[in-house]
Amino acid sequence: MTPTDFARHLTRFLGDYLPAHRNVSPNTVASYRDVFTLLLRYCKESHSLSPDRLRLDQLNVAIILEFLNHLETQRHCTCRTRNQRLAAIHAFFRFLQSEAPDHMVQCQQVLAIPFQRHERKAVAYLEAADLTTLLAQPDCATVQGRRHALLLRVLYDTGARVQEVIDLRVSDVRLDTPAQVRLTGKGRKTRVVPLMADTVRALEDHMREYRLQDPARIDEPLFFNRQRQGLSRSGVRYLIAKYGRQAHQKQSSVPEVISPHVLRHTKAMHLLQSGNDMTAIQGILGHADVKTCTIYASADLKMKRQALEKAAPMAPKPGTPSWQSNQQLMDWLRNL
């Protein structure tokens, strides 16, 4: 069977354009793949359009809008998930504009489908005392506990995403002065983050305990499970949730539910509270746009309170004339 134009373009989009031209990670490619799997399944079940015979001109705005509605009403996806699915579809049709210019109008119509507005959740982070309690939960008297304690410390110290820590190899760590770790983030962008003295000592002990200084192990994962296999995202989430529950039982101010990203947010907030500017925080966290860091400034109640206190001397004093005392202006406003 001859492939349809949709099949050819989708294959090139996922197999060549995203990994080779956009340099996205395998996880991103898999995420986009899953979106189109859902879309093709919907087309088949709701419109009897076989994936093998689906043409580009059949994938119009009406079907895509129906698919997005299906995600919300039938699959009960959140607004964020719906927008993520639409972002993948938008990316494909932006790719199509240069690959299939005869479908330009169709592409622009699809790209005009707006994202839904949603309420942004408050940034969750830990105060210094709560962070100390969390980091103290692993039992460092055991081999496994020491490994888990180091994992938590590296996640906080570097402000890394979970995938960035999972992908760390022994070769990415430098313990000589200046101690640093090389992280590979979204879009396979690499950044170097300095390591603090306590983390360096813990890493030296870890590498000595597992003989990771051996040149033959330079490409092995820095963090692994009992089988010396690299950790999974779900495995890291499980560990942090486990120690988060333990910390909550010892100190009620610690949130009962802690996700790996909370440690990243905590690092960002502590950097901001220490007086660092947004550009420095952006460089450490690896955000593509410095504007992303402004969410931390807007989330810090202490900094907001300090800003209000600084402005307090400029506030009108009790003796300042009010609108009510200016009868001429009030008369004019009433007659307007």
C-alpha positions, 0 to 999 in steps of 0.5 A: 500500500502506498503511504498517504501524504499524512503518513509520509509527513508524520513519519518525517516529523517524528523520525527526522525533524524533531530529533535531528533538526529540533534536537529534542530529547527522546522523551519529547519525541515519545510524548508527541508520538503519543498525541498522534496515536490518540488522534489517529485512534479518535479518527478511526473510532469516531469518523471511521478514518483508517490510519493507513488511509488518512490524508492531510486534507481530512485532518481539518480544524473541525476534527481537531476541535472535536478531538480536543473536546473528546480529551476533556469530556471523554478522557477527562484530561485537564486543561494543561493536558489538553494544551500540551496535546494541542502544542504537539499538533501545532508543532506538526502543522508549523512543520507542514507549512514549509513541507507542504505549502499547498496546505498553507491555509489549512495549517494556519487555520489549525495554528489559530486554534487557541490554548485554553486559559487555566489557573496557575498553581502557586509555586510549591517550595520548602522553607529552609527548616523543612528542607533540612528535615527532608534531607535528614530522612534517609538512613545514612547508616545504610548503603541505600540510605546514603545513596538516597541522601546524596540523590536528594542533595544533588537534586536540591543543590543543582536545581536539576530536573529529574530527567537531568539527574537520571541522565547524569553519568560519572563523566559529567561530574568534576570534583576537582576545584572548581567542582561542578556537574554538567547537566543536559536539559530540554532541547539537549542544551548543556549547562554547568552548575557549581557544586557546594562543599558538602555535596562534593564531599558526599559525592567523593564518598559515593564514588569511592564506595562504588569505585566509580573512579575506575576509568572503565565506569566513566559512562555508568550512571551516577545514580542507580538501583540495587541492580546498578541500573539507571533510576527511572522517573517513577523511581525518583518520584517514589523515593521523594514521596516516601521521604516527604511523608516521613518528614511530614510526620516529624514536622507538620510544616513539611507538605505531606505530598512532595514532588521532585520539582519541589526541590527545584522550586526550593532551590530557585526560591532560596537563590532569589531570597539570597539576593541573586538576580534573575539572570543568575537563577536562569543560568543555574536552572537552565530556563530558556527565557529569563521571564520564566523565573519571575514566577518565583518572585511573585510566589514569595510572600516574604519578599512581597511584604518587604516591598510593601514595607519599603513603600509604606513611608510614601503612603498618604498620612491620616491628615491628607485631604480626601476626595470627600472633603473636596466638594467641588470635585464630588459635585462634578463627578455626580453630575458627569 
